[in-house]
Amino acid sequence: MNGWLLAAAAGLVGGVAPALWGAATGPVRRRVGAQNTATLLVCLVLMLLAQGYARPGAYLDAALLLALLGPAGTLIYARLFAAELAGDPPRGRITGALSVLAAAAVVTALCAVTPPGRATVKTVLIGALLVAGNLVSTAALRHPPGGPDRAGEAERVRHG
Amino acid sequence: MADTVIVVALLLVAAAATAAVLVRDPARQALVLSMLGLCLAVVFLVLQAPDVALSQLAVGSALTPLLLLLSVRKVRHGVRRAPRERAGARGETGKTGGTGRPGGTGDDPGGAP
């Protein structure tokens, strides 16, 4: 049981803390990407905590809600920073691939430990939502919503 | 072991709150604010209050960014419209004189709402 809590603490220190640093400093594309990654990592930490405290009921509900609402928040940020992101879109796919791998690892470990039942279904659902939400929000950050007038606004932001 | 998680989560909340204060631009501040909401949700969950964490997640990850998006957009539009209104009140001199403000003159062909 303690191993799960230790893994959650390691996820907080090694995942959420760097994401916090990335969200507080640097260019906008890094900030938004770090916030997106932090949503996924906190969701994984919540799942590990649910297993660590051996109370999968209400604890997994929080992770499910975050897996649903996290990509929605990232879409809102893609809209808010549309001008900056159109002028300077995010590059690199390493962070996204790593976070998807981490999600797959955590979901596999939790499914291997928990006996089959509602908790397993919920865990698999959360994992699928995390991967799908990560794909959707990454695509939204690379191609921010808005028409060609957004590009003109980006030009204006860059020059003015 | 449980204390370790609590201490780590509390330290993260302190760091996120400090960063939210230190970042000055309101739009970028919204990002750090949502990080603070995530850390607070972890703290509530670690302190065995999953209901509070649930509501904190719902408010912090969707409602706060939406509210800030709408208000930042409204403020930006107000700032962008202000120089044109001033030029219109002054008459033709504002347009022909070329006040040297790139934001006001470059904004005219962009189309007003």
Interface residues (C-beta under 8 A of the other chain):
Chain A: N2 L5 L6 A8 A9 L12 V13 V16 A17 A19 L20 A23 A24 V28 R31 V32 Q35 A38 T39 V42 V45 L46 L49 G52 Y53 R55 A58 Y59 D61 A62 L65 L66 L69 G70 A72 G73 I76 Y77 R79 L80 F81 D149 G152 E153 R156 H159 G160
Chain B: M1 A2 T4 V5 V8 A9 L12 A15 A16 A19 L22 V23 A27 R28 A30 L31 V32 S34 M35 L38 C39 A41 V42 L45 V46 Q48 P50 D51 A53 L54 L57 A58 S61 A62 P65 L66 L68 L69 V72 R73 P102 G103 G106 D107 G110 G111
